[in-house]
Amino acid sequence: MSKKINAYAIVFGVVAAIIIVAAISAYLSGSGTHSENLSLSNLKDYGPAPAIQGISAWINSNAINLSSLRGKVVLLDFWTYSCINCIRTIPHLNAWYDKYGNNGLVIIGVSTPEFGFEKNYSNVLSAVKRFGITYPVALDNNYSTWNAYHNQYWPADYLIGKNGNIREEQLGEGNYAQTERDIQALLANASYSFNSTLTNASLGVNFSDIHSPEMYLGYQTASEHGTAIGNAEGFHPNQIVEYMPVNTVQPNKPYFSGEWFNAPDSMVSFNNSRLILVYYANKVNIVAGTAGTATKITIKLDGKSLNQTYLGADDRIVNGTAVAEINQSRLYNIVSAPSYGPHILEIDANPAFRIYTFTFG
């Protein structure tokens, strides 16, 4: 962005010299506020931001009251730690906090759980450390703040200006460059100075090349989100079901074989448990945990053991076989291919493996 400097007005004495030197320094460093593209005219005014309320615990901070932050710019980020869309947003939030945190921007992560295990303080704390989050995080376990904002999305970002009003909303991931410009406009309006160069807004994901939707595998969550499993046996709530192997599979439908317990939000492996899925994407992630002690799964792709080329971040090769250790409830990346395309995924699970969802990148 260009900077307009009005440094040629006729001013007398030392004051004029100081103004000129300061203006040139700001121009060369890229700091200061910019009139171009930093207008508030494109930002709406949604009225006063509701208070942060009903919080179970705080991480990285004592309790925060929004009214105490008047004069600053606040970014309220609704997230949950097993959500891949939220995880992909976190590096941008971290970068903005590093860049603007000492220049008027306050970021508050509102952790609102999708699954029961995300209410656990230790689980959230572990995720905060794993993702390198240093801004304050509030555990909204009872959805009090979520409901106050009438929010429905993970992630969702609400930008609050210096007077305490919501000035912009970003629902879902993406639009990082525009969000940063909005942050800069609000900071400039609040008389803060900053380096105007945008941080890296690369997503690293080609959404148009992903042809598999998020899939929920509990009998209740599958019904709520429209996931259909391929097995003729279907779901049998709160029962152990023996699923018969099938000869033909359709894309984007999970197929089970062996014994699986049907829970409201997940499927739990029992005996000879296997899961097959035909998908079209680059990365495969699962939200998974255990129904007891740590367990493991083995992973095949297109009928072969997963090799280094396709190995996920949470896999390792053991005696020529790709294995993922499942020891806590979180998102696991189990396939990371060099390009987008169709594949057949096979998961063989030891007992007590609990799977909640498939997500793709």
VMD Tcl script that draws the C-alpha trace (Angstrom):
set ca {
  {0.00 0.00 0.00}
  {1.16 3.55 -0.70}
  {1.58 6.15 1.97}
  {0.72 9.78 1.48}
  {3.11 12.11 3.30}
  {2.26 15.77 3.60}
  {5.70 16.89 4.74}
  {6.08 20.09 2.71}
  {3.88 22.45 4.66}
  {5.70 25.57 5.74}
  {6.43 25.14 9.42}
  {9.08 27.08 11.33}
  {12.05 25.97 13.41}
  {12.89 22.69 15.02}
  {9.27 21.46 15.05}
  {9.25 21.32 11.25}
  {12.45 19.28 11.16}
  {11.11 16.79 13.70}
  {7.87 16.32 11.72}
  {9.73 15.75 8.45}
  {12.21 13.27 9.93}
  {9.43 11.33 11.64}
  {7.37 11.17 8.46}
  {10.31 9.95 6.36}
  {11.20 7.35 8.99}
  {7.63 6.05 9.05}
  {7.55 5.90 5.27}
  {10.79 3.94 5.02}
  {9.83 1.48 7.76}
  {6.31 0.95 6.48}
  {4.94 1.88 9.89}
  {2.25 4.34 10.81}
  {-1.35 4.50 9.67}
  {-2.28 4.55 6.01}
  {-5.16 6.58 4.63}
  {-5.53 4.33 1.56}
  {-7.58 1.14 2.14}
  {-7.83 1.83 5.89}
  {-11.17 3.61 5.83}
  {-13.97 2.39 8.11}
  {-16.51 3.05 5.35}
  {-16.53 -0.61 4.31}
  {-17.11 -1.86 7.86}
  {-20.62 -2.32 9.21}
  {-21.72 -1.46 12.73}
  {-23.54 -4.39 14.33}
  {-24.05 -2.61 17.63}
  {-22.55 -3.25 21.09}
  {-20.64 -6.51 21.51}
  {-22.23 -8.82 24.09}
  {-20.19 -9.47 27.20}
  {-17.99 -12.54 27.54}
  {-20.06 -14.60 29.98}
  {-20.50 -18.00 31.63}
  {-16.82 -18.88 31.25}
  {-15.68 -22.08 33.01}
  {-11.96 -21.23 33.06}
  {-9.33 -19.02 31.45}
  {-5.97 -19.94 29.91}
  {-3.10 -17.44 29.44}
  {-5.04 -14.75 31.32}
  {-7.19 -13.82 34.26}
  {-10.87 -13.21 33.52}
  {-11.39 -10.44 30.95}
  {-14.30 -8.00 30.75}
  {-14.79 -6.45 27.31}
  {-15.76 -3.11 28.87}
  {-12.21 -2.83 30.24}
  {-10.83 -2.96 26.68}
  {-12.47 0.20 25.35}
  {-10.02 2.10 23.19}
  {-8.49 -1.11 21.88}
  {-9.44 -3.41 18.99}
  {-10.68 -6.86 20.01}
  {-10.82 -9.99 17.86}
  {-13.09 -12.60 19.42}
  {-12.39 -16.02 17.87}
  {-14.87 -18.86 18.47}
  {-13.02 -22.15 18.02}
  {-12.68 -25.70 19.27}
  {-9.43 -27.60 19.28}
  {-10.35 -30.68 17.20}
  {-11.85 -28.62 14.33}
  {-9.60 -28.66 11.25}
  {-11.03 -25.35 10.04}
  {-10.12 -23.76 13.37}
  {-6.67 -25.35 13.35}
  {-5.95 -23.87 9.91}
  {-6.94 -20.43 11.23}
  {-4.69 -20.47 14.31}
  {-1.37 -19.62 12.52}
  {-2.97 -16.41 11.23}
  {-4.28 -15.50 14.68}
  {-0.85 -16.16 16.17}
  {0.81 -13.99 13.53}
  {-1.62 -11.12 14.12}
  {-1.16 -11.35 17.88}
  {2.61 -11.28 17.48}
  {2.43 -8.29 15.15}
  {-0.34 -6.15 16.65}
  {-0.62 -7.44 20.23}
  {1.55 -4.61 21.56}
  {-0.12 -2.08 19.24}
  {-3.74 -2.09 20.30}
  {-5.06 -5.53 19.26}
  {-6.46 -7.97 21.82}
  {-7.28 -11.50 20.63}
  {-9.48 -13.72 22.78}
  {-10.09 -17.33 21.80}
  {-13.50 -18.57 22.96}
  {-13.21 -22.36 23.17}
  {-16.74 -23.69 22.66}
  {-16.81 -27.52 22.55}
  {-18.31 -29.58 19.74}
  {-17.59 -32.87 21.55}
  {-17.69 -33.65 25.25}
  {-13.94 -34.19 25.56}
  {-13.35 -30.58 24.47}
  {-14.82 -29.37 27.77}
  {-11.84 -30.81 29.64}
  {-9.50 -28.05 30.83}
  {-6.38 -30.23 30.54}
  {-7.27 -31.17 26.95}
  {-7.74 -27.54 25.95}
  {-4.56 -26.48 27.77}
  {-2.60 -29.18 25.95}
  {-3.98 -27.98 22.61}
  {-3.17 -24.34 23.40}
  {0.43 -25.32 24.07}
  {0.61 -27.59 21.00}
  {-0.62 -24.80 18.69}
  {1.63 -22.16 20.25}
  {-1.28 -19.96 21.34}
  {-0.22 -17.18 23.73}
  {-3.33 -14.97 23.58}
  {-6.09 -15.42 26.21}
  {-8.44 -18.40 25.81}
  {-11.83 -18.66 27.54}
  {-13.58 -22.03 28.01}
  {-17.21 -21.45 27.04}
  {-18.32 -24.95 28.04}
  {-21.98 -24.04 28.50}
  {-22.26 -22.06 25.25}
  {-23.11 -18.90 27.20}
  {-20.96 -16.53 25.13}
  {-21.65 -18.50 21.92}
  {-25.39 -18.00 22.42}
  {-24.98 -14.35 23.39}
  {-23.41 -13.78 19.96}
  {-26.00 -16.02 18.23}
  {-23.03 -17.83 16.74}
  {-23.35 -21.04 14.70}
  {-19.88 -21.58 13.24}
  {-16.40 -22.90 14.04}
  {-14.37 -20.80 13.50}
  {-16.11 -17.42 13.71}
  {-14.31 -14.13 14.23}
  {-15.92 -10.93 15.53}
  {-13.96 -7.67 15.28}
  {-14.82 -5.13 17.96}
  {-13.81 -1.50 17.55}
  {-12.53 1.01 20.10}
  {-16.04 1.97 21.24}
  {-17.09 -1.61 21.98}
  {-19.24 -2.21 18.89}
  {-18.92 -5.20 16.55}
  {-17.62 -3.84 13.26}
  {-17.03 -7.00 11.22}
  {-17.80 -10.72 11.23}
  {-15.89 -13.54 9.51}
  {-17.82 -16.82 9.62}
  {-15.67 -19.82 8.73}
  {-12.03 -19.91 7.71}
  {-10.51 -17.81 4.96}
  {-10.50 -14.13 3.90}
  {-7.39 -13.59 6.02}
  {-6.02 -10.66 4.01}
  {-9.33 -8.78 4.26}
  {-9.62 -9.50 7.98}
  {-6.14 -8.12 8.52}
  {-7.00 -4.98 6.54}
  {-10.08 -4.57 8.75}
  {-7.89 -4.95 11.84}
  {-5.55 -2.27 10.49}
  {-8.45 0.07 9.72}
  {-9.82 -0.28 13.25}
  {-6.35 0.18 14.79}
  {-5.79 3.30 12.70}
  {-9.18 4.63 13.82}
  {-8.07 4.00 17.42}
  {-4.86 6.01 16.73}
  {-2.45 3.06 16.92}
  {0.62 2.84 14.68}
  {1.78 -0.36 13.00}
  {3.67 -1.85 10.08}
  {1.13 -2.01 7.26}
  {2.67 -4.99 5.44}
  {0.21 -7.86 5.53}
  {1.26 -11.15 7.10}
  {1.27 -14.30 4.98}
  {-2.36 -15.06 4.08}
  {-1.73 -18.32 2.26}
  {-4.30 -21.01 3.07}
  {-2.29 -23.95 1.80}
  {-5.57 -25.66 0.86}
  {-7.32 -25.78 -2.53}
  {-10.92 -26.13 -1.45}
  {-12.15 -26.57 -5.02}
  {-10.04 -29.75 -5.26}
  {-11.60 -31.38 -2.19}
  {-14.56 -33.53 -3.22}
  {-15.27 -35.22 0.09}
  {-17.33 -33.57 2.84}
  {-16.79 -33.74 6.57}
  {-18.32 -36.98 7.89}
  {-19.75 -37.57 11.38}
  {-19.81 -41.18 12.58}
  {-21.96 -41.28 15.72}
  {-25.57 -42.31 15.24}
  {-26.80 -38.95 16.58}
  {-24.19 -36.68 15.00}
  {-24.46 -38.50 11.65}
  {-28.20 -37.87 11.65}
  {-27.74 -34.21 12.55}
  {-25.12 -33.60 9.83}
  {-26.45 -35.83 7.06}
  {-23.70 -38.47 7.05}
  {-24.82 -41.84 5.67}
  {-22.79 -44.99 6.30}
  {-22.69 -47.55 3.52}
  {-23.52 -50.65 5.54}
  {-26.97 -52.22 5.16}
  {-26.99 -52.83 8.91}
  {-27.10 -49.09 9.54}
  {-26.90 -47.68 13.07}
  {-28.16 -49.43 16.20}
  {-27.98 -46.89 19.02}
  {-25.90 -47.92 22.04}
  {-25.34 -51.46 20.78}
  {-22.39 -53.52 19.56}
  {-23.08 -54.29 15.91}
  {-21.29 -56.87 13.78}
  {-20.96 -55.34 10.33}
  {-20.52 -57.67 7.35}
  {-17.77 -56.95 4.78}
  {-19.03 -55.56 1.47}
  {-17.75 -56.16 -2.06}
  {-18.63 -52.77 -3.53}
  {-18.20 -49.35 -1.94}
  {-19.47 -45.94 -2.98}
  {-17.46 -42.73 -2.65}
  {-17.88 -40.60 0.47}
  {-19.64 -43.28 2.49}
  {-17.83 -44.95 5.40}
  {-18.12 -48.76 5.49}
  {-17.53 -50.76 8.67}
  {-16.72 -54.44 9.15}
  {-16.29 -56.45 12.33}
  {-17.72 -55.37 15.68}
  {-18.32 -51.70 16.48}
  {-20.17 -50.07 19.36}
  {-22.61 -47.39 18.13}
  {-22.31 -44.32 20.40}
  {-24.21 -41.04 19.94}
  {-21.13 -39.12 18.79}
  {-18.72 -41.85 17.65}
  {-18.05 -45.48 16.73}
  {-15.90 -47.64 19.02}
  {-13.94 -50.66 17.75}
  {-14.34 -54.03 19.50}
  {-13.26 -57.07 17.49}
  {-11.86 -57.46 13.95}
  {-12.81 -53.83 13.41}
  {-12.13 -52.29 10.02}
  {-13.22 -49.08 8.31}
  {-13.11 -48.44 4.54}
  {-13.65 -45.12 2.78}
  {-13.31 -43.95 -0.83}
  {-12.52 -40.22 -0.77}
  {-11.15 -37.44 -3.01}
  {-8.73 -35.03 -1.32}
  {-5.10 -34.46 -0.36}
  {-5.09 -34.89 3.41}
  {-7.24 -37.15 5.59}
  {-7.83 -36.23 9.22}
  {-9.80 -38.04 11.88}
  {-11.10 -36.78 15.19}
  {-10.42 -39.77 17.40}
  {-9.70 -40.93 20.91}
  {-9.88 -44.04 23.04}
  {-12.58 -45.78 25.04}
  {-9.97 -46.81 27.59}
  {-6.19 -46.96 27.46}
  {-4.09 -45.95 24.47}
  {-4.69 -47.95 21.32}
  {-3.50 -47.93 17.71}
  {-4.67 -48.21 14.13}
  {-2.93 -49.39 10.97}
  {-3.51 -47.57 7.70}
  {-3.55 -48.71 4.09}
  {-4.09 -46.69 0.94}
  {-5.26 -48.19 -2.35}
  {-4.68 -51.70 -1.05}
  {-1.10 -51.10 0.09}
  {0.49 -50.15 3.36}
  {0.86 -46.40 3.58}
  {4.38 -45.35 2.55}
  {6.49 -42.30 3.35}
  {5.10 -40.36 0.38}
  {1.59 -40.45 1.83}
  {2.43 -40.62 5.53}
  {0.37 -38.38 7.78}
  {1.83 -36.17 10.49}
  {0.56 -38.53 13.20}
  {1.73 -41.81 11.59}
  {4.94 -43.77 11.79}
  {6.22 -46.82 9.93}
  {6.60 -49.95 12.09}
  {7.92 -53.08 10.36}
  {6.76 -51.76 7.00}
  {3.27 -50.84 8.22}
  {1.87 -47.36 8.85}
  {0.65 -47.05 12.43}
  {-1.00 -44.20 14.35}
  {-0.97 -44.27 18.14}
  {-4.24 -43.00 19.57}
  {-3.62 -41.84 23.11}
  {-5.76 -38.73 23.54}
  {-8.91 -37.18 22.10}
  {-7.95 -34.81 19.29}
  {-7.57 -34.45 15.53}
  {-5.05 -36.82 13.88}
  {-3.63 -36.36 10.37}
  {-3.36 -39.90 8.98}
  {-2.81 -39.26 5.24}
  {-0.90 -36.46 3.55}
  {-0.62 -37.00 -0.20}
  {1.55 -34.99 -2.62}
  {-1.52 -34.07 -4.69}
  {-5.30 -34.17 -4.72}
  {-7.02 -37.28 -6.03}
  {-9.26 -40.29 -5.34}
  {-8.08 -43.03 -2.96}
  {-9.34 -46.02 -1.00}
  {-8.54 -45.74 2.70}
  {-8.50 -48.78 5.00}
  {-8.19 -48.52 8.77}
  {-7.71 -51.63 10.91}
  {-8.36 -50.77 14.53}
  {-7.34 -52.37 17.78}
  {-10.08 -52.51 20.45}
  {-11.11 -49.24 22.17}
  {-10.43 -47.00 19.15}
  {-13.08 -44.28 19.08}
  {-13.64 -42.28 15.88}
  {-15.83 -39.19 15.75}
  {-15.33 -37.63 12.31}
  {-13.43 -37.60 9.02}
  {-12.25 -34.24 7.71}
  {-10.22 -33.45 4.59}
  {-7.64 -31.00 3.31}
}
mol new
graphics top color blue
foreach p $ca { graphics top sphere $p radius 0.5 }
foreach p [lrange $ca 0 end-1] q [lrange $ca 1 end] { graphics top cylinder $p $q radius 0.2 }
display resetview
